[in-house]
Amino acid sequence: MGERWSEARAWEWYNARPWLRGCNFIGSDCVNFIEQWQDLRFEEHMQTAERELALAAETGFNTVRLVTEFIVWDKDRDGFMERFDRFLTLTEKYGLSALVVLGSDCMPPKTEGWEPLHLGEQRCDWGYHGGVKHSPFLSFDEMGYHLLDEPEMAERHYLWVEDLIKTHRDDKRILMWDLYNEAGNSHRDPVTGKHLKRFFEIARKIDPIQPLTACTWRCRPDRSVEIPAIEQYCIENSDIISYHNYHDYQTNVRIIKRLKEYGRPIVNTEWMARILHCTVQELFPLFYLEKIGCYNWGFVAGRMQTYEPWEWMWGAVQKNPQVDFDFTKWFHDLYRPSLRPYDPKEIEIIKRFSALADEDFKREKGN
């Protein structure tokens, strides 16, 4: 049974590589992660991914965050494992490591408009963040539904986690295992804890060469606001601290200061929301200066439509037109479907600070 890495081991691992910078990657011709990983039109999606991963490397990135999909593994285990391996080979071809995501609590409830996950053709609702109208990006009072809520499917999830990590426990193409995305989201705090714990137990038993993480996504700058218990568990069991924040420069400065108290390397695995004033111009240089690994959400605008606002924001602005949202800007994504930049100044900043980081690393290593 492996144990949580010591601070010394975590820093040794972190400092042995250049500053981590990249994006949450999904091909622009995929509306969701089922479409990215299933067999249907996979060869076409790989062609798109190759063009876009090449562009990511040209932009200055050296890593991507890949969200996997349980339902594809469950229905087509061998096919999924082969396609996943091919995708890792493609990322490696362009000098990109892969931060691999397993579980996630971003789930809508079983209310009107909900439909079960399935393989095959995937619906694409145009004009909605995430590409689906009934999604976690709406504002729901009910708890989101997850296949983990079914005992038999929960056991299948545990097998999925074990299979994927055991198969790739020594795979240097994988940077890190992000065991659970936003644990407790969609009002799932009361039910996710036991699954999160099992995910960590399974991974620790396998003891991969890659570090483990699971993010805090509700950490606030105000210390009077306690970090939710489920996220405190994530922090206390992660080798590398990871967090999500889509707010402005000052908010991120204060959150970074708070998380530094844990004495471990820090990676922001989701950021950039221009509408909320979380911008490349301010945040990317900050992450460089503090050597905080960073993965903005989105890359090339496409079927997932994450350039659109979160759906709940439309309701909020109707209630209060003075709310501080800048709807004149894209929410996420760095490139247009033409592969031209959304804003060339953003790409110039990313390239400039990425080059500086690589120069720093060479100098530190005496090369």
N, C-alpha and C positions, 0 to 999 in steps of 0.2 A: 504494500500500500504506500503510494507516494504521499508526501506531505506538502503543505503550502511552502513555496519557496521562501528562503530567508531573504531579508532585504538585500544582503550582499550579493546573493545569487541573482536576484531580480535586476539589480543595477549592473552587474557584470554582463548579463544577457542584453540589457537595453543599450549599454554603452558600446557593445561590440558591433553595432550597426549604425548606419547614418540615421539622421533625423527621419522619423517615419511620417510620410505625408501621402495622402491618397484620397480616394472617394469610395462611397458605397456604390458598388457597381451592379447595374442591370442593363443589358443591351436595350437600345432604344426601340427595338421591335418586340419587346416583351412587356405585357401589361402587369405581370406578376411573376413570382418565382416559380410557380408551376410551369408557366410558359417557358421560363429559362431552362428548366432542368428536365422536362419531359421529352419523350422521343419525337413527338409530333413537330416537324420542321426544325429539328435540332441542328441539322447541317446548315440551314439558312441562318439560324441564330448564331452559330459559331462564326460564320462569315462576318456578320455584323459585329460580334464581339471582337474579332481579330482587328477590324478597322478601328474600333473604339479603344481597345486596349493599347494599340500602337499609338493612338493619339494621347492616351493617358501618360504613357512613357515620355512622349515628346513634350508634353506639358510640364514634366518635371516630377511626376509622381513615381514612387517606388513600391507602392503597396495598394491593394484594394480590399475592401470588406465585402465578402460574399455571403449572402443569406441563403442557406440551403432550404429544402422543402421536404418535410416528413412524408407527405402524402405520395410524392413521387417515389420515394424509397419504398414505402409500404406496398404500393401497387406494382412496382417494377424494380426490385432491389438490384439485380445484376445490371440492368440497363442504367439505372441511376449511378451506380458506383463507377461504371465505365465512363459515363459522360462527365462525372465529377473529376475523374482522373485526367481526362482529356482537357478539361477546363484549366486544371492546375498546370498542365504542361504548357497551355497557351499563355497563362499569366507569367510563367517562368521565362518563356521565350522573349518577353518584353521587359524582363528585369523587375517584375512585380511579385512581391510576396502576397500571400492570401491570409487575411484574418477571417476565420470561418465561423459563422453564426449558426447556432442550433435552435434552441427554443425561442419563442417570442410570445408576449402577452398582448400584442396589438391586434385585438380581435373584436368584431362587432357582436352584439347580442343576437339571439334568435328572435328578432322582431320582424315586422313586415319588410320585405325586401331581402331578407337573408336567404342564402342558398348554400348547400353543403359544398365543400371542396371536391373537385373532381378533375380527372385528367381529360384531355381533349381540348376542343375549342374553348377559349376563355373570353368571356364577355368584356368588352371595353366600352365604358361609358365616357364619352368625350365631354370635357369641361369640368372634370372632378379630380382632385388630388388623389393619387393612387389608382385612377382609372376606373373606379367603381363607386357608384353613388352611395350604396349602403356599405359603409366602411367605418373603421375606427376613427376616421377623421371627422365624423359627425359628433355631435354632443349627445351621449346616451346616459341616462340615469341607471340603466340596468347593467349587470355584469356581463362582460363579453363571454361568448361561448367558445370553448376550446375542446378539441378532441381529447385532450388530457382529462377532461371531466368524465370520460367513459373509462371505467377501470381496465377493461381489456385493451383499449387503445393507449392508455397510459403505459401499460407494460410493453406495448409495441414501441412506444417512444423511447423507453429505456434501452430496448434492443437496438434501436436506430443510433442512439448516442454511442453505445458501446461499439457497434459495428464500424461506424465512421471513424471514431478516434483510434480504435485498435488497429484498423487497417492502415491508418496514416500516422501512427504514433511516432515514427521515425522519419517522417517526410519533411525534408527541409524546404519544400515549396510552401508549406504552411507556416505562417508566422506565429499564430496564436489561435487558441480556441475561445471564442466568445460564447460561453455556454448558454446564456439566456438573455434575450433582448428585452429590456424594460420590464423586468419582473414586477408584477403588481399593477401594470397598466390595465385599462378597461375595467377598473374596479375589481381586479382579481387578487388583491392582497390576501384575502382570507383563504384562498384555495391553492395558490401557486407555491407557497413555501415548501411543501413536502416534495413537489416535483423538482424544484430548484436544488434542494438538498440531495436528491437522488442523482441528479445530473452531475453534481460535484463529486459525490461518492464514486460514481462509475468512472469518471475521468481520473480521479486520484488513484483508484485501483489499477488503472491501465498505466498511469505514470508516463505520459508522453514527454518527448523532448521539448515540446512547445509549452509556453506558459498558459495558464488559464485566467480568464477574466469574466466578469459579468458586471454590467454598468450600474451606476447610480444615475438616475435621470430626474430625480426631484430634489437633489442637493441644492440648497439655496444659500446665497451669500450671507443672509441674516442668521447668525448662530443661534438665535432664539428659536428658529424653526428646525426641529430635529429631523435628521435623515430618517425616512421610514424604516421600520425594523427589517423588512425584506431586503432593502437596499444596503442597510448596514451589514447584513449577512453577506451580501455580494462583496462589499469592500473587504470584510474581514477574512474572506476565503479566496480572494483573487491574488494571483502572483503579481499582476500588473493592475493598477487602478485604472478603471475606465469610467468615463462619464459622458452624458449627453447634455448639450445646452444650445438652444437656438436663440439666445438673447444677446445683448450688446456687449461691447468691449469691457465696460466697467463690471458688469455682472460676471463675465468670465474671469476677469482678474481676481475678483473676490472669491469665486468658487475654487480657482486654482490654488489660491492661498490657503483655503480651508482644507483642500485635499492633500496639499503638501505635508500636512501634519502627520499623515500616515507613513511617511518616510519611504515611499515607493515611487517608481516611475509612473507617469500619468499619461493616458491617451484619451483624447476626445474622439469617440467613435461616431458621433453624429453632431454636425454643426452646419452653419450657413443657412440663414433665412433672411433674405434681403428685406422682406416686408416687415420683419421684426428688428431691423437694423443690425443684424448679425451678418457682417459683410467680410468679403475677402480682404478689402483694403485695410480693415482694422484688425481682424482676427488672425489672418495668416502670419503677418509679422510677429504678432504676440506669441503664437504657438512656436514659431522659429526661435524667438529670443529665449523663451522658457524651456525649449526643447520638449514641448508637449506634442506627442504624436497626434495627428489629426486626420480625420476622414470626413470631408463634407458629404452631405447627402446629394446624390444625383450626379450625372455626368453629361450625357447627351440627351436632350429633351426628346421624348417619344411617347409611346403608348401609356406609360405609367403616369405621365402628366404631373410630375411633382414640381413643375414650375407654377402650377395653380396653388392658391392658398389652401390651407386646411379648411375643410368644409364648414366647421363650426365658426370660422372667422366671419363668414358672410352674415350669419345670424347676429354675431356680436356687433358688427358695424351698423346693422339695421336698428339695433336697440340704442346704440350710441355712435352717431356718425363722427364724433370727435375722437374716437379711440385711436391710439397711436399706431396705426397700420399704414404702411406705404404701399397701396395697391397699384402704384404705377410700375412696380418692379416684379420680375419673376421671383417666386419663392425660393426654389432650388434650381439646380442644373447649371453647368458651366458653358455648354455648347448648344448651338441650335441644331436642328435636324440636318442642316447643310454641312455640319461640322465646323462652321464658323463660330467664333466666340460669341457668347451673349454680350460680353463686354471685354474688348481686347485689353483694357487696362487691368482687369482681373488676372488674365492669363500672363501678362507681363510681370505682375507682382509674384505670382506663383513660380514662374520660371526663375526670376531673380533671386528669391529667397531659397529656392531649392538648390540653385547653383552655389549660393553662399554656404548652405548647410553641407554640401558635398566637399567644398573646399575646407571647411572647418574640420570635417571628419578625416580627410587626408592629412591635414596638418597635425591633428591629435595623434594619428597613428604613425606619424613620421614618414609619410610617403611623399 
